[in-house]
Amino acid sequence: MLPFDQRVCFIAGQAKSGTTLLAALLDNHPELLVLPQETAYFPTVLRKYGHAGRRAQFDYLTKQSFSRILFGGEPKWREHEYKNFPQQKFLETFERIAFDPANAERDLLALMAEAYAQTIGVPLDRIQRWIEKTPANRNHVNEIFARFPNAKFLVILRDPRAILATQIALEKTRQTKRFSVYYVVAHWRAAANLARRVRAGDGRGLFVQFEQLVSEPATVMKKLCDYLEINFDPNVVLQPTKIGEPWGGNSAAQIGFSQVSAEPASRWQNELSEDEIGWVEWHCRELMPEFGYEPRLSSRALRHFIKPIRGERSREYLKSRAYSLRDAVTGR
């Protein structure tokens, strides 16, 4: 068996593409250890705090990242609260392990996973793989394999029109005033290009399609378990959980569930206007058919580029169109 630090599997994709669902389906497997919250380890901990020292990295993970709520941080809009999880014990265990001189050369993310295992009482030798889910892992594949040469990698992709519909719904509820339709399409293109590489065998990983996951969960999860070299038990991997407790989802439409449903896959068709569909297809239509996402509109129309999307503020509108034009000029 590999050393614990190298028994990692990363999940990547795009926000609202099913990364959390995928992690929840793996959560209760006895051979896996799934970190319940994303850490932004590669996008933020290493990139922003890489030269700031272990204490700064530790503080970000425990006080600022999405994982902060596992350590007693205040939950924000509809975040899972983990009321029965021993948050103080996890914080103390992680701090002790992270700053033990014997672990000075070990990776902080692996130490966080080890601390989590100790907190919930899971022996390390029982763990075939530990799982970290951060959608933006899609941008750090080379860094991931440089740091974790024996890692496994899961990339999930969803119809970009469905992504836009969920983001519109989120903005309507959250009112962040920072909703960017540019990032919807730019992040999808990045995830799609990674999925293309993985599916073609150029890169170590497994491609998972959201629509197939929710319509044929047993088939997809069997393939995934084979990839992770763990036992496939449909009574375990078809029931989403968080730290072993039933998980009702994080739907932008605020719809709960007790088991995987295919309904979200087609919901966008009744939610988006033609111009909103046109915005997505303007930017993604070349890649979409490769994954079975056939464009609904026959061609691009300038109004699809110009017309504001629901929830889009003036400042974000200008930025999104400027970034889009920049990408067209630079070929990004």
C-alpha positions as CSV (number, residue, x, y, z in Angstrom):
1,M,0.0,0.0,0.0
2,L,1.2,3.5,-0.8
3,P,2.2,5.9,2.0
4,F,-0.9,7.7,3.4
5,D,0.1,11.0,2.0
6,Q,0.1,9.6,-1.6
7,R,-3.3,7.8,-1.3
8,V,-5.1,10.9,-2.4
9,C,-7.8,11.4,-5.1
10,F,-8.7,14.9,-6.2
11,I,-12.1,15.9,-7.7
12,A,-12.2,18.8,-10.2
13,G,-14.7,20.4,-12.4
14,Q,-16.7,23.6,-12.1
15,A,-18.9,25.1,-9.5
16,K,-22.4,23.6,-9.7
17,S,-21.3,20.8,-12.0
18,G,-21.8,17.9,-9.5
19,T,-18.5,17.9,-7.7
20,T,-20.2,17.9,-4.3
21,L,-22.6,15.2,-5.3
22,L,-19.7,13.0,-6.4
23,A,-17.9,13.5,-3.1
24,A,-21.2,12.7,-1.2
25,L,-21.7,9.5,-3.1
26,L,-18.2,8.4,-2.0
27,D,-18.4,9.7,1.5
28,N,-19.7,6.6,3.3
29,H,-17.5,4.0,1.6
30,P,-15.5,2.1,4.3
31,E,-12.3,2.2,2.1
32,L,-12.4,5.9,1.6
33,L,-11.9,9.1,3.6
34,V,-13.7,12.1,2.1
35,L,-12.9,15.6,3.3
36,P,-16.4,17.0,3.7
37,Q,-15.6,20.6,2.5
38,E,-13.4,21.9,-0.3
39,T,-10.1,23.4,0.9
40,A,-8.9,25.4,-2.2
41,Y,-5.5,23.9,-1.3
42,F,-3.9,24.4,-4.7
43,P,-5.8,27.5,-5.9
44,T,-5.3,29.5,-2.7
45,V,-3.3,27.8,0.1
46,L,-0.3,27.1,-2.1
47,R,-0.7,29.9,-4.6
48,K,-1.4,32.7,-2.1
49,Y,0.2,31.5,1.1
50,G,2.8,29.1,-0.3
51,H,5.7,31.4,0.8
52,A,4.0,32.7,3.9
53,G,4.7,29.6,6.1
54,R,2.7,26.8,7.6
55,R,1.0,28.9,10.2
56,A,-0.5,31.2,7.5
57,Q,-1.6,28.2,5.5
58,F,-3.1,26.5,8.6
59,D,-5.0,29.7,9.5
60,Y,-6.5,30.0,6.0
61,L,-7.7,26.4,6.0
62,T,-9.2,26.7,9.5
63,K,-10.5,30.2,9.4
64,Q,-11.2,31.4,5.8
65,S,-11.6,28.5,3.4
66,F,-14.9,26.6,3.0
67,S,-13.4,24.0,5.3
68,R,-13.4,26.5,8.2
69,I,-16.9,25.3,9.3
70,L,-15.4,22.0,10.2
71,F,-13.3,23.9,12.7
72,G,-16.1,26.0,14.2
73,G,-16.3,28.7,11.6
74,E,-19.6,30.5,11.1
75,P,-21.6,28.9,8.3
76,K,-22.8,31.3,5.5
77,W,-25.7,31.0,3.1
78,R,-27.0,27.4,3.2
79,E,-23.7,25.9,4.1
80,H,-23.8,22.5,5.8
81,E,-23.5,23.2,9.6
82,Y,-22.0,19.8,10.9
83,K,-23.8,20.3,14.2
84,N,-22.8,16.8,15.5
85,F,-19.2,17.0,14.3
86,P,-16.5,17.5,17.0
87,Q,-15.1,20.7,15.5
88,Q,-12.9,21.6,18.5
89,K,-11.4,18.1,18.5
90,F,-10.6,18.4,14.8
91,L,-9.0,21.8,15.2
92,E,-6.8,20.6,18.1
93,T,-5.8,17.4,16.4
94,F,-5.0,19.2,13.1
95,E,-2.9,21.8,14.9
96,R,-1.0,19.2,16.9
97,I,-0.2,17.1,13.8
98,A,0.5,20.1,11.6
99,F,3.1,21.6,13.9
100,D,4.7,18.4,15.2
101,P,8.4,18.8,14.2
102,A,8.3,15.2,13.0
103,N,5.8,16.2,10.3
104,A,7.7,19.3,9.2
105,E,8.4,17.9,5.7
106,R,5.0,16.3,5.2
107,D,2.3,18.0,3.1
108,L,-0.2,20.1,5.1
109,L,-3.2,18.8,3.1
110,A,-2.3,15.2,3.9
111,L,-1.9,16.1,7.6
112,M,-5.4,17.6,7.5
113,A,-6.8,14.4,6.1
114,E,-4.9,12.4,8.7
115,A,-6.3,14.7,11.5
116,Y,-9.8,14.2,10.1
117,A,-9.3,10.4,10.1
118,Q,-8.2,10.5,13.8
119,T,-11.1,12.8,14.7
120,I,-13.8,10.4,13.3
121,G,-11.9,7.3,14.4
122,V,-11.0,5.8,11.1
123,P,-7.7,3.8,11.0
124,L,-5.3,5.0,8.4
125,D,-4.5,1.5,7.2
126,R,-8.2,1.0,6.3
127,I,-8.1,3.9,3.9
128,Q,-7.5,3.0,0.3
129,R,-7.9,6.6,-0.9
130,W,-8.6,10.0,0.8
131,I,-10.6,12.4,-1.3
132,E,-10.3,16.2,-1.7
133,K,-12.9,18.1,-3.7
134,T,-12.2,21.6,-5.0
135,P,-13.7,22.5,-8.4
136,A,-10.7,24.7,-9.3
137,N,-8.4,21.8,-9.1
138,R,-9.0,21.7,-12.8
139,N,-6.4,24.5,-13.2
140,H,-3.7,22.8,-11.2
141,V,-3.3,19.3,-12.7
142,N,0.5,19.5,-13.2
143,E,1.0,20.9,-9.7
144,I,-1.1,18.2,-8.2
145,F,0.8,15.4,-9.8
146,A,4.2,17.1,-9.0
147,R,3.2,17.1,-5.4
148,F,1.3,13.9,-5.3
149,P,2.8,11.6,-8.0
150,N,0.5,8.7,-7.1
151,A,-2.7,10.7,-6.9
152,K,-5.9,9.7,-8.7
153,F,-8.0,12.4,-10.4
154,L,-11.7,12.7,-11.2
155,V,-13.0,15.4,-13.5
156,I,-16.8,16.0,-13.8
157,L,-18.5,18.0,-16.6
158,R,-22.1,19.2,-16.9
159,D,-24.0,21.0,-19.7
160,P,-22.8,24.6,-19.6
161,R,-26.4,25.8,-20.1
162,A,-27.4,24.0,-16.9
163,I,-24.5,25.7,-15.1
164,L,-25.7,29.1,-16.2
165,A,-29.3,28.3,-15.0
166,T,-28.0,27.3,-11.6
167,Q,-25.8,30.4,-11.3
168,I,-28.7,32.7,-12.2
169,A,-30.8,30.9,-9.5
170,L,-28.1,31.4,-6.9
171,E,-27.6,35.0,-7.7
172,K,-31.4,35.6,-7.3
173,T,-31.2,34.1,-3.8
174,R,-27.9,35.4,-2.6
175,Q,-27.8,38.8,-4.2
176,T,-24.0,38.9,-4.2
177,K,-23.9,41.7,-6.9
178,R,-20.8,39.9,-8.3
179,F,-22.4,37.4,-10.6
180,S,-20.2,36.9,-13.6
181,V,-21.5,35.2,-16.7
182,Y,-18.0,35.2,-18.1
183,Y,-16.7,32.8,-15.5
184,V,-19.6,30.5,-16.2
185,V,-18.3,29.9,-19.8
186,A,-14.6,30.3,-19.1
187,H,-14.6,27.8,-16.3
188,W,-16.7,25.4,-18.4
189,R,-14.2,25.6,-21.3
190,A,-11.3,24.9,-18.9
191,A,-13.1,21.9,-17.4
192,A,-14.1,20.7,-20.9
193,N,-10.6,20.9,-22.2
194,L,-9.4,18.9,-19.1
195,A,-12.1,16.3,-19.6
196,R,-11.1,16.0,-23.3
197,R,-7.5,15.3,-22.2
198,V,-8.5,12.8,-19.6
199,R,-10.9,11.0,-21.8
200,A,-8.3,10.8,-24.6
201,G,-5.8,9.2,-22.1
202,D,-3.6,12.3,-22.1
203,G,-3.5,12.7,-18.3
204,R,-4.1,10.4,-15.4
205,G,-7.7,10.5,-14.4
206,L,-11.3,9.5,-14.9
207,F,-13.9,11.5,-16.7
208,V,-17.4,11.6,-15.2
209,Q,-20.4,13.2,-16.9
210,F,-23.0,14.7,-14.6
211,E,-25.9,13.8,-16.8
212,Q,-24.8,10.1,-16.9
213,L,-24.1,10.2,-13.1
214,V,-27.7,11.2,-12.3
215,S,-29.4,9.1,-14.9
216,E,-27.3,5.9,-14.6
217,P,-25.7,6.2,-11.1
218,A,-25.0,2.5,-10.7
219,T,-23.1,2.3,-14.0
220,V,-21.0,5.4,-13.3
221,M,-20.2,4.5,-9.7
222,K,-19.2,1.0,-10.6
223,K,-16.7,2.4,-13.1
224,L,-15.5,4.9,-10.5
225,C,-15.0,2.3,-7.8
226,D,-13.0,0.2,-10.3
227,Y,-10.8,3.2,-11.0
228,L,-10.3,3.8,-7.3
229,E,-9.7,0.0,-6.7
230,I,-12.4,-0.3,-4.1
231,N,-15.4,-2.5,-3.7
232,F,-18.6,-1.5,-5.4
233,D,-21.5,-1.7,-3.0
234,P,-24.7,0.0,-4.4
235,N,-26.2,0.2,-0.9
236,V,-23.3,2.6,0.0
237,V,-22.2,4.5,-3.1
238,L,-25.7,5.4,-4.4
239,Q,-26.8,7.1,-1.2
240,P,-25.2,10.6,-0.8
241,T,-24.0,11.4,2.7
242,K,-21.8,14.0,4.6
243,I,-19.7,12.4,7.3
244,G,-21.9,9.4,7.1
245,E,-25.2,11.3,7.6
246,P,-27.8,11.6,4.8
247,W,-27.2,14.6,2.6
248,G,-30.1,16.4,0.9
249,G,-28.1,18.3,-1.7
250,N,-27.1,21.9,-2.3
251,S,-29.5,22.7,-5.2
252,A,-29.5,26.2,-6.4
253,A,-33.3,25.8,-6.7
254,Q,-33.4,24.8,-3.0
255,I,-34.8,21.4,-3.8
256,G,-33.8,18.6,-1.4
257,F,-33.5,14.9,-2.3
258,S,-32.8,11.6,-0.6
259,Q,-31.4,9.8,-3.6
260,V,-29.8,10.7,-6.9
261,S,-32.3,12.2,-9.4
262,A,-32.0,12.9,-13.1
263,E,-34.4,15.9,-12.9
264,P,-31.7,18.6,-12.5
265,A,-30.0,17.6,-15.7
266,S,-32.8,19.0,-17.9
267,R,-34.2,21.7,-15.7
268,W,-32.3,24.4,-17.6
269,Q,-34.5,23.8,-20.7
270,N,-37.4,25.5,-19.0
271,E,-35.5,28.1,-17.1
272,L,-33.3,29.9,-19.7
273,S,-34.3,32.3,-22.3
274,E,-33.1,32.0,-25.9
275,D,-30.6,34.9,-25.3
276,E,-29.2,33.2,-22.2
277,I,-28.8,29.9,-24.2
278,G,-27.2,32.0,-26.9
279,W,-24.6,33.5,-24.5
280,V,-23.5,30.0,-23.5
281,E,-23.5,28.6,-27.0
282,W,-21.7,31.7,-28.4
283,H,-18.7,30.7,-26.2
284,C,-19.0,26.9,-25.9
285,R,-20.5,25.6,-29.1
286,E,-17.3,24.2,-30.5
287,L,-16.7,21.9,-27.5
288,M,-20.2,21.1,-26.5
289,P,-21.0,18.4,-29.2
290,E,-17.9,16.4,-28.1
291,F,-19.8,15.7,-24.9
292,G,-23.3,15.2,-26.3
293,Y,-24.4,18.8,-25.6
294,E,-25.8,19.7,-29.0
295,P,-26.4,23.5,-29.5
296,R,-30.0,24.4,-29.6
297,L,-29.5,27.5,-31.8
298,S,-28.4,27.2,-35.3
299,S,-25.7,29.9,-35.2
300,R,-24.4,32.8,-33.2
301,A,-26.3,36.1,-33.1
302,L,-24.8,39.4,-31.9
303,R,-27.7,40.0,-29.6
304,H,-26.8,36.8,-27.6
305,F,-23.4,38.4,-26.9
306,I,-24.7,41.9,-26.1
307,K,-27.9,41.4,-24.1
308,P,-27.4,41.3,-20.3
309,I,-28.2,38.1,-18.5
310,R,-30.6,38.0,-15.6
311,G,-28.9,39.1,-12.3
312,E,-25.9,40.6,-14.2
313,R,-24.9,44.0,-12.8
314,S,-23.5,46.8,-15.0
315,R,-19.9,46.4,-13.8
316,E,-19.9,42.7,-14.2
317,Y,-21.6,43.0,-17.6
318,L,-18.8,45.3,-18.9
319,K,-16.1,43.0,-17.4
320,S,-17.6,39.9,-18.9
321,R,-17.8,41.3,-22.4
322,A,-14.3,42.7,-22.2
323,Y,-12.9,39.4,-21.0
324,S,-14.8,37.6,-23.7
325,L,-13.4,39.9,-26.4
326,R,-9.9,39.5,-24.9
327,D,-10.2,35.7,-25.1
328,A,-11.3,35.9,-28.7
329,V,-8.3,38.0,-29.7
330,T,-5.8,35.9,-27.7
331,G,-7.3,32.6,-28.7
332,R,-7.8,31.5,-25.0
